[in-house]
């Protein structure tokens, strides 16, 4: 049993979930950037280096499957994306 709020849409959830977790031990994500990270076309990369669509597409796929995303990140430590999919 898990409950919380989606990092993408802020919707509250509660229930049983299958979880897919993707983590790295990279530089982490600045808290200012975290607020916008799921917006289409938002990117911190230089022009020509990315479109800013990756995470917005993932969020759309997860939400279309009635799922949620949890983002945990600490600058200098790394980032974890947890994608939660309800099951009965």
RABEL-V329711 format. One record per residue. RES is the residue in one small letter. PSI is psi in whole degrees, 0 to 359 (NA if undefined). D_LAST is the distance of its C-alpha to the last C-alpha in Angstrom with 1 decimal. Layout:
# RABEL-V329711
{{RES:PSI:D_LAST} {RES:PSI:D_LAST}}
This chain:
# RABEL-V329711
{{x:124:11.1} {x:142:13.0} {x:153:15.0} {x:203:17.9} {x:139:19.5} {x:130:19.4} {x:340:22.8} {x:304:23.3} {x:355:22.6} {x:7:22.6} {x:137:19.6} {x:143:17.9} {x:157:14.2} {x:138:12.1} {x:197:8.7} {x:137:7.0} {x:149:8.4} {x:136:10.1} {x:134:13.7} {x:124:16.8} {x:131:19.9} {x:123:23.4} {x:156:26.4} {x:167:30.1} {x:39:33.0} {x:209:35.0} {x:352:36.8} {x:175:33.8} {x:128:33.5} {x:135:35.9} {x:330:34.3} {x:321:36.3} {x:323:34.7} {x:324:31.1} {x:337:31.4} {x:1:32.1} {x:333:30.4} {x:1:27.9} {x:135:30.7} {x:138:31.8} {x:3:35.2} {x:128:35.3} {x:152:36.7} {x:3:38.8} {x:161:40.4} {x:158:43.9} {x:132:44.6} {x:355:43.9} {x:346:41.6} {x:158:38.2} {x:344:36.9} {x:22:34.3} {x:344:31.6} {x:302:29.5} {x:331:27.1} {x:325:27.1} {x:314:26.0} {x:315:23.2} {x:319:22.1} {x:317:22.2} {x:313:20.1} {x:315:17.4} {x:324:17.5} {x:336:17.6} {x:17:14.2} {x:37:13.0} {x:180:13.3} {x:160:15.7} {x:133:18.6} {x:132:20.2} {x:125:23.8} {x:123:25.8} {x:142:29.5} {x:125:32.7} {x:131:36.1} {x:355:37.8} {x:313:34.8} {x:185:32.1} {x:144:28.9} {x:128:25.1} {x:126:22.7} {x:117:19.0} {x:122:16.6} {x:131:13.1} {x:123:10.3} {x:147:7.0} {x:159:3.8} {x:NA:0.0}}
